[in-house]
Amino acid sequence: MWAASSVLASLALGLAIFCMSRSVRRFERRALETLNEWFERAQAPGAAASFVERSGQAYAMRSMLEYRLGRREAALQSANTAIERAPEPVEDLYTLRLAIQLEQGDRAGAIETLETLNSRWPSPERAQQLAALRADEQ
């Protein structure tokens, strides 16, 4: 039973990746549904350890899909989980989190995220953005 479950979960993750590569809205919805099915299988008792190891990547995919489908709060939660589970910091995840925080008007969260971005991946543009956000907050 475990082997069949493992294969199904791997196929579901592969299908989610394939669907995500398409820019058509119906594929995005289907990719998210398939990814959610993968999460159910991956989190089931007895699931292979590799599912847990790949869950950071899966949360990153889920975050991007939710964002593209306009589900900002869900996208933010998935991005935060992906950031927590990533073995190494991923600039794109922090950038996505920053975009969502700014759209939601969360200046304090955006400043914190931008501080992380600027300390790990510094650039003059980020320094200027950070200075502007801090000035607006005061």
N, C-alpha and C positions, 0 to 999 in steps of 0.2 A: 504493500500500500504506500509506503513512504516513497519508493522509487517513482511510482506513477504520479504521486503528488509533486515530487521534485521536478519531474519532466513537465507537468502541466504548469507549474509555477514559472519555470524557465521559459516556456513557450509564451505564457502571458506577458512576461517582462519583455521578451523579444517583440511581441506584437505591439506592446505599448510604445517601444522605441520606434518601430516602423511607422506607426500611426502618428507619432509626434513629429516625424520628419516631414509629414505632409502639412501644408499650410491651410488646408480646407477645414472650416469650423467643425463639420461633422466628424472628421478624422480626429480632431482635438478632443471632442466629447467622447468618442469611442476609445481613444488612447487613455483618457482619464478613467473611464469605466474599467478598462482592462487592467490598468495599473492598480486600481482599487481592489480588483479581484486578486491580483498578485499579492497585495498587502495582506488580504485575508488568508491566503495560503501560506505566505511567508511567516505569519504570526501564529499559525496554528501549532498546537503542541506537537513536538517531534519534527518540526521543520528543520531543514538542513542549516548548518551554521553559515553557509555561504549566503543564504538569504539575508541574514542579519548583517553580514559584512557589506552587502550591496545595498542595504536599505538607505544609507546616506545618499547614494546616487539616485535611488528611486524617489526619495523625498525631494531631491532637487528637480527631477523630471515632473513630479506632481506639482511642485510650486510653480514651475514655468507654465504648465498646462492650465492650472487654476488662474494664473495671472492673465493668460491669453483669453480665457473664457470670462474674464471680468469678476472673478471671485477673489477679491483682494484680501479679505480677512483670512480665508483658507490658504491662500498663496503665502501670506506672511507666516502663518503657523508652520506650513511645510518648509519654507525657507529657513526658519529658525531651527527646526529639527534637522534639516540637512546640514546646516552650519555646525550644529552640535556634534553630529555623527561623522562629519568629514574627517578623514585621517590627517589631511593638510588643509589649511584655509584655502577657500576658492573665491577668487575675486568676483566672479560673476554672481555668486549667491549673495554676497554683501551688496553688490550693486543693485540687484533685484530688490533686496530688503530695503535699501535706501529709497528706491523709486516708490515702493509701496508706502513707506513711512511718510514720504513727502506728499503723496497723493492723499493720504489720510489726515494730513495736518499734524503729524506726530513729530514736532520739531526736536524735542529732547531725544527721542529715539533716533531720529535722522542725524543729529549731531554725534551721538555715540557711534553710530554705524560709520559715519564719515570720518570720525577720528580713527577708527580701526582701519578703514580703507587707506587713509592718508599715512598712517604709521607703517602699514605693511606694503603698500604700493603707492609711494608718494609721487605726487605730480603737482606742478604749479596750479593747474586748474582745480584740483581737489583742495589745495590750501586756500585758494580764493573762495571756493564754495563754502568751506568750513568757516572762514572768517566772516562771510556774509551771513551765514546762518546764526553764528554767535552774536553778531551785531543786531540782527533782527530780534533775537531772544531778549536782549537787554533793553 
